[in-house]
Amino acid sequence: MPGWMYQNSLWLIYAFLMLLPTAIYVIPFGVRPLLTERRLRKSGVTVPAVCTGASYDEGRVAEFFKFTTLDGNRTSYRSPLADGRMSYDGEEVRIIYDPRAPHSRARTEMELFGGRSQARGDLRNGFLLLLAINVMVLPFGVLYLI
């Protein structure tokens, strides 16, 4: 195999190793939720909601909320997995939703304004994963250049 072909194939492998985690982890769990949070802070509509239950998975909890949009449509929202509950069954909370997509773009006020963002943590972890892959791949690149 000619040298230029071998070198190009190494760049393709490197690009694949960088794009795969970005496509699988960073974009859906980091970038997209941050954009949703930003949109909700900017143009979200706040309405009351009622906590209707919770689901536990591996020691973490996701809560279910029902609310009525300003248009009169009833919809629901499931919070992302968290370490503890924000509210209890039957408790009223405030939900901020996007009028364009109330079911898929909603957050409780506590999620948006009350502490650490899960999306920021996921984005940070995704970048750390990319950094770790770069550190693992770097010695092979150095060996190739020697």
VENCORUR-V876285 format. One record per pair of residues at least 24 apart in sequence whose C-alpha atoms are under 10 Angstrom apart, sorted by the first residue. I is the first residue (numbers start at 1). J is the second residue. If there is no record, write none. Layout:
i=I j=J
i=I j=J
This chain:
i=7 j=144
i=10 j=140
i=10 j=141
i=10 j=144
i=11 j=141
i=14 j=133
i=14 j=134
i=14 j=137
i=14 j=138
i=14 j=141
i=17 j=130
i=17 j=133
i=17 j=134
i=17 j=137
i=18 j=129
i=18 j=130
i=18 j=131
i=18 j=133
i=18 j=134
i=19 j=130
i=20 j=130
i=21 j=126
i=21 j=127
i=21 j=129
i=21 j=130
i=21 j=133
i=22 j=123
i=22 j=126
i=22 j=127
i=22 j=129
i=22 j=130
i=24 j=126
i=25 j=122
i=25 j=123
i=25 j=125
i=25 j=126
i=25 j=127
i=25 j=129
i=26 j=119
i=26 j=122
i=26 j=123
i=26 j=124
i=26 j=125
i=26 j=126
i=26 j=127
i=26 j=129
i=26 j=130
i=27 j=122
i=27 j=123
i=27 j=126
i=28 j=119
i=28 j=122
i=28 j=123
i=29 j=118
i=29 j=119
i=29 j=120
i=29 j=121
i=29 j=122
i=29 j=123
i=29 j=125
i=29 j=126
i=30 j=118
i=30 j=119
i=30 j=120
i=30 j=121
i=30 j=122
i=30 j=123
i=30 j=124
i=30 j=125
i=30 j=126
i=30 j=127
i=31 j=119
i=31 j=120
i=31 j=122
i=31 j=123
i=31 j=126
i=32 j=119
i=32 j=123
i=33 j=105
i=33 j=117
i=33 j=118
i=33 j=119
i=33 j=120
i=33 j=122
i=33 j=123
i=34 j=117
i=34 j=118
i=34 j=119
i=34 j=120
i=34 j=122
i=34 j=123
i=35 j=119
i=36 j=97
i=36 j=98
i=36 j=104
i=36 j=105
i=36 j=106
i=36 j=107
i=36 j=119
i=37 j=96
i=37 j=97
i=37 j=98
i=37 j=105
i=37 j=106
i=37 j=107
i=37 j=111
i=37 j=112
i=37 j=113
i=37 j=117
i=37 j=119
i=38 j=112
i=39 j=97
i=39 j=98
i=39 j=105
i=40 j=96
i=40 j=97
i=40 j=98
i=40 j=99
i=40 j=105
i=40 j=106
i=40 j=107
i=40 j=112
i=41 j=96
i=41 j=97
i=41 j=98
i=41 j=107
i=41 j=109
i=41 j=112
i=41 j=113
i=42 j=98
i=43 j=96
i=43 j=97
i=43 j=98
i=43 j=99
i=44 j=95
i=44 j=96
i=44 j=97
i=44 j=98
i=44 j=99
i=44 j=100
i=44 j=102
i=44 j=105
i=44 j=106
i=44 j=107
i=45 j=69
i=45 j=70
i=45 j=94
i=45 j=95
i=45 j=96
i=45 j=97
i=45 j=98
i=45 j=99
i=45 j=102
i=45 j=106
i=46 j=70
i=46 j=94
i=46 j=95
i=46 j=96
i=46 j=97
i=46 j=98
i=46 j=106
i=46 j=107
i=46 j=108
i=46 j=109
i=47 j=93
i=47 j=94
i=47 j=95
i=47 j=96
i=47 j=97
i=47 j=108
i=48 j=92
i=48 j=93
i=48 j=94
i=48 j=95
i=48 j=96
i=48 j=108
i=49 j=75
i=49 j=76
i=49 j=77
i=49 j=90
i=49 j=91
i=49 j=92
i=49 j=93
i=49 j=94
i=49 j=95
i=49 j=96
i=49 j=108
i=50 j=76
i=50 j=87
i=50 j=88
i=50 j=89
i=50 j=90
i=50 j=91
i=50 j=92
i=50 j=93
i=50 j=94
i=50 j=95
i=51 j=76
i=51 j=77
i=51 j=78
i=51 j=86
i=51 j=87
i=51 j=88
i=51 j=89
i=51 j=90
i=51 j=91
i=51 j=92
i=51 j=93
i=52 j=76
i=52 j=77
i=52 j=78
i=52 j=87
i=52 j=88
i=52 j=89
i=52 j=90
i=52 j=91
i=52 j=92
i=53 j=78
i=53 j=87
i=53 j=88
i=53 j=89
i=53 j=90
i=53 j=91
i=54 j=78
i=54 j=79
i=54 j=85
i=54 j=87
i=54 j=88
i=54 j=89
i=55 j=79
i=55 j=81
i=56 j=81
i=56 j=82
i=56 j=83
i=56 j=84
i=57 j=81
i=57 j=82
i=58 j=83
i=59 j=83
i=59 j=84
i=60 j=84
i=60 j=85
i=61 j=85
i=61 j=86
i=62 j=86
i=63 j=87
i=63 j=88
i=63 j=89
i=64 j=89
i=65 j=89
i=65 j=90
i=65 j=91
i=65 j=92
i=65 j=93
i=65 j=94
i=65 j=95
i=65 j=107
i=65 j=108
i=66 j=92
i=66 j=95
i=66 j=103
i=67 j=92
i=67 j=93
i=67 j=94
i=67 j=95
i=67 j=97
i=67 j=102
i=67 j=103
i=68 j=95
i=68 j=102
i=69 j=95
i=69 j=96
i=69 j=97
i=69 j=98
i=69 j=99
i=69 j=102
i=69 j=103
i=70 j=99
i=71 j=99
i=73 j=102
i=74 j=102
i=74 j=103
i=75 j=102
i=75 j=103
i=75 j=104
i=76 j=102
i=76 j=103
i=76 j=104
i=76 j=106
i=77 j=102
i=77 j=103
i=77 j=104
i=77 j=105
i=77 j=106
i=77 j=107
i=77 j=108
i=78 j=103
i=78 j=104
i=78 j=106
i=78 j=107
i=78 j=108
i=79 j=106
i=79 j=107
i=79 j=108
i=79 j=111
i=80 j=107
i=80 j=111
i=80 j=118
i=80 j=119
i=81 j=118
i=82 j=118
i=86 j=110
i=86 j=111
